[in-house]
Amino acid sequence: MKPRRWILPALIAAALVATLLAYRHPAVMIQLGEQIWACFG
């Protein structure tokens, strides 16, 4: 059975789109930064 070659690029594209949409909402990025900072503080 031949593996489907479009699955991995589709997942990568979905991750990139989700990241770009998250950048449109500054509150999401602030929360993410605070969570990452909490790991070190």
C-alpha positions as semicolon CSV with decimal commas, in nm:
position;residue;x (nm);y (nm);z (nm)
1;M;0,000;0,000;0,000
2;K;0,140;0,338;-0,102
3;P;0,169;0,602;0,171
4;R;-0,019;0,923;0,111
5;R;0,235;1,196;0,051
6;W;-0,004;1,485;0,115
7;I;-0,071;1,412;0,483
8;L;0,258;1,549;0,624
9;P;0,255;1,872;0,417
10;A;-0,111;1,925;0,510
11;L;-0,029;1,890;0,882
12;I;0,262;2,131;0,850
13;A;0,045;2,382;0,665
14;A;-0,226;2,353;0,931
15;A;0,029;2,417;1,207
16;L;0,160;2,724;1,024
17;V;-0,190;2,863;0,971
18;A;-0,275;2,806;1,338
19;T;0,043;2,990;1,440
20;L;-0,033;3,283;1,211
21;L;-0,388;3,306;1,345
22;A;-0,256;3,303;1,703
23;Y;-0,033;3,601;1,623
24;R;-0,344;3,799;1,531
25;H;-0,456;3,781;1,895
26;P;-0,198;3,946;2,121
27;A;-0,358;3,805;2,437
28;V;-0,276;3,452;2,321
29;M;0,090;3,540;2,269
30;I;0,108;3,716;2,609
31;Q;-0,042;3,413;2,781
32;L;0,198;3,179;2,601
33;G;0,493;3,395;2,698
34;E;0,383;3,401;3,061
35;Q;0,346;3,023;3,066
36;I;0,693;2,974;2,918
37;W;0,839;3,229;3,163
38;A;0,672;3,045;3,454
39;C;0,874;2,734;3,368
40;F;1,199;2,919;3,441
41;G;1,085;3,141;3,725
